[in-house]
Each structure stands twice: as structure tokens, then as C-alpha cells.
Amino acid sequence: MPELPEVEVVRRGLSAHVTGRTVADVEVCHPRAVRRHLPGADDLVSRLRGRTVVDVRRRGKYLWLDLAPRLGDGVRSVRDVPAALSSPGPAPGVHGSASDVSRLARADGEGSAAEVADEALVMHLGMSGQLLVQPAAAPPELHLRVRFGFADGDPELRFVDQRTFGGLALESLVPAGELETVPASVAHIARDPLDPRYDLERTAARLRRKHSGVKRSLLDQTLVSGIGNIYADEALWRARLHGERPADRLTRQQSLDVLTSASDVMRESLGEGGTSFDALYVNVNGQGGYFERSLAAYGREGQPCDRCGTPIVRQAFMNRSSFSCPRCQPPPRAPRR
């Protein structure tokens, strides 16, 4: 599935195309794409119509659209939203309350006004989910699952998913620190290395308290989010650590090194548009990333290590594969009995 760089590339593309736009209509082409929205497709469609996208955000691999309350009775413009939310009980057409919303300031054409996001449309990309910005007249994609039309016309937004492992759901926003909210399903997810509030030292200390292998620990999204199989292997190669090395046997410097390496490699990948091994990961314009050419370990079984020339080896790992250099990243020795 897409990891942090790929999801961030999609987030940036979405932000440029949908922020500030109002949803006019939604067509659910396949019910499985909205299975996570338990009230069903009709409820999702009715609650999205008339909602304005005020921001596109991400934590780790999790992506969502912040939505302002729909304008309705008692809410005639964005200037009325804070007052409506602070009145006793929600105004008709407004979901949520003042205690669980995120206030986002932006210009609305009439001067500066406070818009309020009270819910989010969480978008799970799964193994093959794609978010594409397309003209409404463009032919539908073979695996088109959901399409969004906007009040100002083209372009529209399409959710395409070949394997239907991904999906969409509307969720409440909940507090996640001072002046910050996230969707309820994301509240347990740790900050990622590109988050301005990410604490490297604290995360390294928590990593060293893990009793599992360092790679398994890096994949734990409650410890640090956004790192998946590809970038874990790349970070471990850069830090010269084997993935089976027990995390609680790392030195402080080793734990800092591997986390810094993860941050570095994901920033580099982001600069190349992410990693695309096939056509399943693309940005909102349908283009793939180019970081595959820069990978040093992942997917390079039998190829010479860029440091020492030793052939990269592949090992089975959690129903997936791990790639490493047997010379630069020697496996840990079994403890003496």
C-alpha cells in the first residue's frame, strides 16, 4: 500500500484542486468503496452534498478532507458558523458542536472569516486506491468506485480502486493535542517524521523499549506513523541494522540513526514523487513516482549492495519480504544460554 511519501504527494495534489470547493453531488459506483461508512451509501451522499472542503490533511498513511458544516437554516454564510455552533444545540444543517471542531481561518471573498471543520471524509487508499482529478466529460475508469462533482464545475474528483481494499467514510473530528483535531479513527496513530511536532528523541526512547525486532517496531503506526515495508528496509540499510535486531538492544545512537534515516529517505522519495512499482500508485494527475530508481535495498534481491557489492538478499517477513545486505547488515547473534 502507499506509504507516507506517496500519500503526501496525493495530499498536495488534492489540496491544490479541492480546497475551498463545495461538493455538489456524489455518485457511489460500488458499495464496497463506502463499507467503512456504516450508515450506508445514501447517508454518505446526503451528508456530503453542500459541504465545503476547508483543508486536506494527513497523518502517516492516513488522508482526509476537512469539511465545513453545510450552510442551512441559521447558517447563511461562513460568518454564521461559529455562532451557530456555540448556540444551545446544533442549528439545522450543522453537524457537531463547538467542543469537537477545528477552526480554520481563510479568506472567503468578503474578507477574512472563520470557517469550521466539524467532520472529515477519511480516504483509505488500501493496496490500489487512487484519487484522480478529471474533467467530468472524461470516460469513467474501469475501476471507478466513487465520483465527486463540485458546485463550480470541472474538474471532478474520482476514487478508483482495482482491488477494493480501500474506501471512504465520514467521521467526526476529535481533539488530538492543543488546537488540533483528527478523525476519530486516526486518534491512536502516532505523528510521522515529517510532522512539525514529531519528537525524534522521544520516539527513539520509545523504540528502545520495544521487545520486538526493529523492523516490526518501525512498522508499528502507534510508535511512528507513515513507515511501511519499503522505507523500513531502506532506513535499516542506511543505518546498517538488520530488521531482526531486537529494538531493546539498540543503542541510543542506533535508534536515532534508523529513525533519522527513515525521515531522510522519505523526504528524498517525496522529492521524486514517491515510489511506483506498477500503475496502482499514481498522483492525482495519473502520474507515477520515480524513487524506485534510488532504492538501495528494497526489491533488489541478487543485485550488488551500493556500499560493499555483496548481493542483496530477500527474507520472508510477516507475509511480505525484507531486503538487506548480509555484510552491511549482519543478522543478530542468538543469545547464549
Stockholm file with secondary structure:
# STOCKHOLM 1.0

chainA/1-337         MPELPEVEVVRRGLSAHVTGRTVADVEVCHPRAVRRHLPGADDLVSRLRGRTVVDVRRRGKYLWLDLAPRLGDGVRSVRDVPAALSSPGPAPGVHGSASDVSRLARADGEGSAAEVADEALVMHLGMSGQLLVQPAAAPPELHLRVRFGFADGDPELRFVDQRTFGGLALESLVPAGELETVPASVAHIARDPLDPRYDLERTAARLRRKHSGVKRSLLDQTLVSGIGNIYADEALWRARLHGERPADRLTRQQSLDVLTSASDVMRESLGEGGTSFDALYVNVNGQGGYFERSLAAYGREGQPCDRCGTPIVRQAFMNRSSFSCPRCQPPPRAPRR
#=GR chainA/1-337 SS CCCHHHHHHHHHHHHHHHTTCBEEEEEESCGGGGTTSTTCHHHHHHHHTTCBEEEEEEETTEEEEEECCCCBTTBSSGGGHHHHHHSSSCCTTCCSCGGGCEEEEEECSSSEEEEEECEEEEEECTTTEEEEEECTTSCCCTTEEEEEEETTCSCEEEEEESSCCCEEEEEEEEECSTTCEEEGGGTTCCCCTTSTTCCHHHHHHHHTTCCSBHHHHHTCTTTSSSCCHHHHHHHHHHHTCCTTSBGGGCCHHHHHHHHHHHHHHHHHHHHTTCCCSSTTCCCTTSCCCCGGGGCSSTTCTTSBCTTTCCBCEEEEETTEEEEECTTTSCCCCCCCC
#=GC SS_cons         CCCHHHHHHHHHHHHHHHTTCBEEEEEESCGGGGTTSTTCHHHHHHHHTTCBEEEEEEETTEEEEEECCCCBTTBSSGGGHHHHHHSSSCCTTCCSCGGGCEEEEEECSSSEEEEEECEEEEEECTTTEEEEEECTTSCCCTTEEEEEEETTCSCEEEEEESSCCCEEEEEEEEECSTTCEEEGGGTTCCCCTTSTTCCHHHHHHHHTTCCSBHHHHHTCTTTSSSCCHHHHHHHHHHHTCCTTSBGGGCCHHHHHHHHHHHHHHHHHHHHTTCCCSSTTCCCTTSCCCCGGGGCSSTTCTTSBCTTTCCBCEEEEETTEEEEECTTTSCCCCCCCC
//
